[in-house]
Amino acid sequence: MGDEIFLIDSKGGLVAMSATAYDSEELLQSLLADYPNLLAGAQIDPLAPRRWLLVEREVGVPSADGGAAPFDPAGPLSPSS
């Protein structure tokens, strides 16, 4: 089975959902801030699913060289390339 997602409509029928681009970055960020579980933590690691906490929108994480560093709770901070 693929990664299809279906919605059950008001009459009990299935409606296939298709991927579309968001209208704006602002909309996407707003949805993620309000509903952090939209990010699939269990798909990353089913035995230890990620849990998400909004720190702040558009916040940078400094690294030793002054650039941005990605954060992974399963490992140490590492400078971005």
LODOVO-112611 format. One record per atom (N, C-alpha, C): atom name; x, y, z; residue in one letter; residue number from 1. Coordinates in steps of 0.1 Angstrom, whole numbers, plus 2048, in hexadecimal, padded with zeros to 3 digits. Each point is the difference from the previous one (the first is absolute). Layout:
residues N
  atome   px   py   pz  residu  num
     CA    X    Y    Z       A  NUM
...
***
This chain:
residues 81
  atome   px   py   pz  residu  num
      N  808  7F4  800       M    1
     CA  7F8  80C  800       M    1
      C  809  80C  800       M    1
      N  7FC  80B  7F9       G    2
     CA  808  80C  7FF       G    2
      C  7FD  809  80B       G    2
      N  804  80D  7FE       D    3
     CA  7FE  80A  80A       D    3
      C  7F3  808  7FE       D    3
      N  7F6  7FA  7FA       E    4
     CA  7F4  807  7FE       E    4
      C  7F9  803  80D       E    4
      N  7F9  80C  801       I    5
     CA  7F8  803  80B       I    5
      C  7F2  802  7FB       I    5
      N  7F6  7FB  808       F    6
     CA  7F2  802  7FC       F    6
      C  7F8  806  80B       F    6
      N  7F6  808  7FC       L    7
     CA  7F7  806  809       L    7
      C  7F2  7FA  7FF       L    7
      N  7FA  7FD  80B       I    8
     CA  7F2  7FB  7FF       I    8
      C  7F7  80B  800       I    8
      N  7F8  802  7F5       D    9
     CA  7F7  80B  7FF       D    9
      C  7F3  7FE  808       D    9
      N  7F7  80A  800       S   10
     CA  7F4  800  808       S   10
      C  7F7  7F4  7FC       S   10
      N  801  7FB  7F4       K   11
     CA  7F8  7F5  7FC       K   11
      C  806  7F2  802       K   11
      N  80C  800  807       G   12
     CA  807  7F4  802       G   12
      C  809  7FB  7F5       G   12
      N  801  808  7F5       G   13
     CA  809  7FC  7F5       G   13
      C  80E  804  802       G   13
      N  809  7FA  7F9       L   14
     CA  80E  804  801       L   14
      C  803  80A  7F5       L   14
      N  808  80A  804       V   15
     CA  805  80A  7F7       V   15
      C  80F  800  801       V   15
      N  806  7FD  7F4       A   16
     CA  80F  800  800       A   16
      C  805  80E  801       A   16
      N  80A  802  809       M   17
     CA  806  80D  802       M   17
      C  80D  800  7F8       M   17
      N  802  80B  7F9       S   18
     CA  80C  802  7F8       S   18
      C  809  80B  805       S   18
      N  80D  7FE  7FF       A   19
     CA  809  80A  805       A   19
      C  7FF  80D  7F7       A   19
      N  800  80B  807       T   20
     CA  801  80D  7F9       T   20
      C  809  80A  807       T   20
      N  805  809  7F9       A   21
     CA  808  80A  807       A   21
      C  7F8  809  809       A   21
      N  806  805  80B       Y   22
     CA  7F9  809  809       Y   22
      C  7FF  80E  7F9       Y   22
      N  7F5  807  803       D   23
     CA  7FE  80E  7FB       D   23
      C  80C  809  803       D   23
      N  805  7FE  80C       S   24
     CA  80B  809  804       S   24
      C  808  7F9  80B       S   24
      N  80D  805  802       E   25
     CA  808  7FB  80B       E   25
      C  7FA  804  80D       E   25
      N  7F9  80C  801       E   26
     CA  7FA  804  80C       E   26
      C  7F5  7F6  804       E   26
      N  7F8  7FB  7F7       L   27
     CA  7F5  7F7  803       L   27
      C  807  7F3  805       L   27
      N  80A  7FB  7FA       L   28
     CA  806  7F3  804       L   28
      C  806  802  80E       L   28
      N  807  80B  803       Q   29
     CA  806  802  80D       Q   29
      C  7F5  802  80B       Q   29
      N  7F5  806  7FC       S   30
     CA  7F5  802  80A       S   30
      C  7FA  7F2  803       S   30
      N  7FE  7F8  7F6       L   31
     CA  7FA  7F2  802       L   31
      C  809  7F8  809       L   31
      N  80D  800  7FD       L   32
     CA  80A  7F9  808       L   32
      C  801  805  80E       L   32
      N  7FF  80D  802       A   33
     CA  800  805  80E       A   33
      C  7F4  7FC  808       A   33
      N  7F4  800  7F9       D   34
     CA  7F4  7FC  807       D   34
      C  7FE  7F0  801       D   34
      N  806  7F9  7F7       Y   35
     CA  7FE  7F1  7FF       Y   35
      C  80E  7FA  7FE       Y   35
      N  809  800  80A       P   36
     CA  80D  7FA  7FE       P   36
      C  800  7F1  7FC       P   36
      N  7F5  7F9  803       N   37
     CA  800  7F2  7FD       N   37
      C  7FE  7FE  7F1       N   37
      N  7FF  80A  7F8       L   38
     CA  800  7FF  7F1       L   38
      C  80E  7FB  7FC       L   38
      N  80A  802  807       L   39
     CA  80D  7FB  7FD       L   39
      C  801  7F2  805       L   39
      N  803  7F7  7F8       A   40
     CA  7FF  7F1  802       A   40
      C  80C  7FB  808       A   40
      N  800  801  80D       G   41
     CA  80A  7FB  809       G   41
      C  802  7F1  800       G   41
      N  7F5  7F9  7FF       A   42
     CA  800  7F2  801       A   42
      C  806  7FA  7F3       A   42
      N  7FF  807  7F5       Q   43
     CA  805  7FB  7F3       Q   43
      C  80F  801  800       Q   43
      N  806  809  808       I   44
     CA  80F  801  801       I   44
      C  805  7F4  808       I   44
      N  7FA  7FD  80B       D   45
     CA  805  7F5  809       D   45
      C  7F4  7FB  807       D   45
      N  7F9  7F5  7FC       P   46
     CA  7F5  7FA  806       P   46
      C  802  7FC  80F       P   46
      N  80C  7FC  803       L   47
     CA  803  7FB  80E       L   47
      C  802  80C  80A       L   47
      N  805  80B  7FA       A   48
     CA  802  80C  809       A   48
      C  7FB  80C  7F7       A   48
      N  7F3  802  7FF       P   49
     CA  7FB  80A  7F7       P   49
      C  804  80E  805       P   49
      N  803  809  7F6       R   50
     CA  803  80E  804       R   50
      C  7F4  807  806       R   50
      N  803  808  809       R   51
     CA  7F5  809  805       R   51
      C  805  80E  7FE       R   51
      N  7F7  809  7FB       W   52
     CA  803  80D  7FC       W   52
      C  7FC  80B  80A       W   52
      N  809  80A  801       L   53
     CA  7FD  80B  809       L   53
      C  803  80D  7F8       L   53
      N  7F6  808  7FE       L   54
     CA  803  80D  7F9       L   54
      C  808  809  80A       L   54
      N  80C  804  7FC       V   55
     CA  807  809  808       V   55
      C  7FD  80F  7FB       V   55
      N  801  802  7F4       E   56
     CA  7FC  80D  7FA       E   56
      C  800  7FE  7F1       E   56
      N  7F8  807  7F9       R   57
     CA  800  7FF  7F1       R   57
      C  80C  808  7FB       R   57
      N  806  7FA  7F6       E   58
     CA  80C  806  7F9       E   58
      C  80B  803  809       E   58
      N  803  7F8  80A       V   59
     CA  80B  802  809       V   59
      C  80C  7F9  7FB       V   59
      N  80C  807  800       G   60
     CA  80C  7F9  7FB       G   60
      C  807  7FA  80C       G   60
      N  808  7F5  7FD       V   61
     CA  808  7FA  80B       V   61
      C  80E  802  7FC       V   61
      N  808  808  808       P   62
     CA  80D  803  7FC       P   62
      C  80A  7F4  802       P   62
      N  80A  800  7F8       S   63
     CA  80A  7F5  801       S   63
      C  80D  807  803       S   63
      N  80A  7F8  802       A   64
     CA  80E  805  804       A   64
      C  805  809  7F5       A   64
      N  7FD  7FD  7F3       D   65
     CA  806  808  7F6       D   65
      C  7F7  80C  7FC       D   65
      N  7F6  802  807       G   66
     CA  7F7  80C  7FE       G   66
      C  7F4  7FD  7F6       G   66
      N  800  7F4  7FA       G   67
     CA  7F5  7FC  7F7       G   67
      C  7F5  7F9  808       G   67
      N  7F7  7FA  7F9       A   68
     CA  7F5  7FA  806       A   68
      C  804  7F1  802       A   68
      N  7FA  7FA  80B       A   69
     CA  803  7F2  803       A   69
      C  7F3  7F9  802       A   69
      N  7FD  7F5  7F8       P   70
     CA  7F4  7F8  802       P   70
      C  800  7F9  80E       P   70
      N  7F5  7FE  806       F   71
     CA  7FF  7FA  80D       F   71
      C  7F8  7F2  7FE       F   71
      N  806  7F6  805       D   72
     CA  7FA  7F3  800       D   72
      C  801  7FA  80E       D   72
      N  7F4  7FE  806       P   73
     CA  801  7FC  80E       P   73
      C  806  7F2  802       P   73
      N  801  7F9  7F5       A   74
     CA  807  7F2  801       A   74
      C  80F  801  7FF       A   74
      N  805  80C  7FD       G   75
     CA  80F  801  7FF       G   75
      C  804  80E  803       G   75
      N  80D  802  7FF       P   76
     CA  806  80D  803       P   76
      C  7FD  80B  7F5       P   76
      N  802  80C  804       L   77
     CA  7FF  80B  7F6       L   77
      C  80C  7FF  7F7       L   77
      N  7FD  802  7F3       S   78
     CA  80B  800  7F6       S   78
      C  7FE  80B  7F7       S   78
      N  80B  807  7FC       P   79
     CA  7FF  80B  7F7       P   79
      C  7FA  7FC  7F2       P   79
      N  7F8  809  7FB       S   80
     CA  7FA  7FD  7F3       S   80
      C  80B  802  7F5       S   80
      N  7FE  7F9  7F5       S   81
     CA  80A  801  7F6       S   81
      C  7FC  80B  7F5       S   81
***
